[in-house]
């Protein structure tokens, strides 16, 4: 966020909001899916049973927990009134969950999206409300043209095709 604001020359203060942090993974932090399967097989089974939206690792959060945090952020943004532009800098799960909340996706639609789309690192997703009130509309999703234009390699988080409960 600081690099973007400085590069753009925007006269704004960067604020940190803890509600926009990535999902807390608890005991599974820093482990790959294979690492979880090997070290915590019971957690791997529980995640498979519950699915990505509702599985909460010990000491961590589910996607549903993160969505709740984002709803409170959106309540504040909705109360700003007209004439404001806001840039949020966040991780892939948060971006997916903003789509879930703002577009009113159901669980199946969210999980289908998560299974087929990997969020490009430093990509831009943009929601707009031309009138300043009412529903938000997805204008662009996962766009990284700004990186390619600068000759920067576009990388992505591998994603997770195992999102649905079994």
N, C-alpha and C positions, 0 to 999 in steps of 0.2 A: 504494500500500500504506500509506504513512504517513497519508494523508488518511483512509482507511478505518479504520485502527487508532485514530486520534485521534477520529474522529467516533463510533465505536462505544464508545470508552472502554475498550478492551481493555488490560490491563496487560502488554503483550508488547513485545519488542524486534523491530523490523523488521530482517531480515537480507537482505543482497544475496547472491545466488548466481549466479555467472557462467554456470552451466549452463542457467539459465532465460532467458537473453537471446534475442532474436529471431534468426532465421537470418541469418548473415553473407552479404551479397550480393557481396562483393569488388568487382571493377571495375564491376559493374552497380548498385552502391548509388546511390540517389536517382534512378534512371532508371525511367520508365514502360516498359511493354511496347513502345510505339511508339518510345520513345527507344532501347531496346536494339536493335530491328529496324533503326533508322536508323544508329546508331553502331557496333554490333557485330553485323552480320547473320550472321556465322558462329556466334556464340554463340546467337542466336535459333534458327538451324537446329539446332544441337546440342541445345538444350533441347527443341525439338520432337521430335527423334529419341529422346532419352533419357526424356523425361517429367519431371514435377515431382518425383517421389520420388528419382530418381537423378542429375538434372542438378546439377552442381557448377560454378558460375562460377569463372573464375580468381580466386584469392584468397578464395573464398567457400566456402559449405557447401551440401550437398544436404539435402533433408528427411531422408534416411537418416542423415546425420551428426548432425542435431539429435536424431533419435530415439535415437541412441546416448547422447548427453548426458543425455537424459531418463531413460533406463533406469538410469543411475547415481544420479540424484536419487531415483528410485523405490526403488532398493535401500536407500538410507538411510532413506526414509520407512517402508519395510516393516520395518525393524529397530527402529523407535521403540517398538513394543509397543502395548498398548491404552491408551485414555484420552487420546489426543492428537488435537487438531484442528489442521489446517495450512491456511493460505490461501496460495496461490501467485498472484502477479500477473504475467501474461505476455501476449505478443502472440498474434495469431490462428494463426500457423503452429504455435506451441508448443501451443496448445489442441488443434488438430487432431491433432497428433502424440501428445499425451497420450491422446486417444481411440484412436488407432491402437495404441498400446502397451497401455493398460489394458484395452481391449475385445478385444484380439487380432484386430483387423481385418486382412484381407488387403489387398494392394496395390489391387485393384479397388475394394473397399469404401471404402478411404481416399480414393481419387481421385474416386469417385462422390460421397462426402460433400463433399469440397472443391469439386467442380464445382457442387453444388446449394446449398450453405450459405455465406453470408457471415457472418462473426463480427461481431456488433454490438459497437461500442466500449463498454467498461465493462460488458459483459454478464458473467453468472455461469454457470459450468459447475461442476456439483458431482458428485463421486464419493464414495461411501461404502463403508465396510466395517463393518457393524453389529457383527460379532463382534471387530473389531480385527485380524483375520488373514484370510488367504485372498484371493480375488479382489475387486477393486474393482468396484462397480456404478455405472453412470451414473444419477444421480438426476434431474438437470436439465441442460439444454444450452442455452447461448446466451440466457439469460433476462435481460431488461432492465426488468422491471416496476418495480424500485426507482427507475429513472430517470424513467419515465413518471409514477409516483406523486408525484414531486417537481416535475413540470412541465418536466423537462429533455428536450431533443430527443434522440432516439435516432439515432445515426449509425452508419454501417457502412463497413468497408473494402470496396471494390468486389468483391473476390474475383477469382478467376481460373478461368474455365471451360475454359481450355486446359491441362489437367493431364495428359492421357494421352500416352504416346509415339505418334508417327505411324509 
